[in-house]
Amino acid sequence: DQVLERTSLPEEVHFGNAPRRAVEIKENGKQTSYFEPRPGNKKFSLTLVLTVIAVLFAVGALIYAGPILGQPTPNQTVSIEPPDVGTEVPPGKVTITGKREGSTVIFTWSYPNVMPDDVIYWRKSRDVPWNTTVEGNAIKLTDQPAEEVCIWIRVNRRSGNFTSIDGQKGCA
């Protein structure tokens, strides 16, 4: 004699991650409402999860195998302009020789890669400015009574390049 009438209501609520639908049951004229789990398609959910995993695996494999499979080898031909010997090749290390004759000291110097337009700078101390009044590759210093006399020589290229900021030191 029991009459059960089940009716789904249009309302849907979510508890956590599981959607539920409102259901109304009339039992012997008495109405009861509750929420029941919404029927889902488990096959579709499993297929979706497996597809996402497969896509992630394929992308990872392609990223890992990219350098192995399809990378073209780089062009090994390199074209380098030779340097302008007058401006880009450094003059090299200056070798200084000093010779004392009484109170006069004569310094001579040489260096590799000599260019005709090189400018020679010299000074007797790091505390004084550089001098450029030099003829050839020698300088004569008179009236030098000190036991040891030193000079610093620096070579400048036409481009402004030089052996070092301080130059090379030589003593006699």
Beta strands, then each sheet from edge to edge (+ up, - down):
strand 1: 4-15
strand 2: 18-27
strand 3: 30-37
strand 4: 95-101
strand 5: 104-110
strand 6: 119-123
strand 7: 138-141
strand 8: 150-156
strand 9: 168-171
sheet 1: 1+ 2- 3+
sheet 2: 4+ 5- 7+
sheet 3: 6+ 8- 9+
end
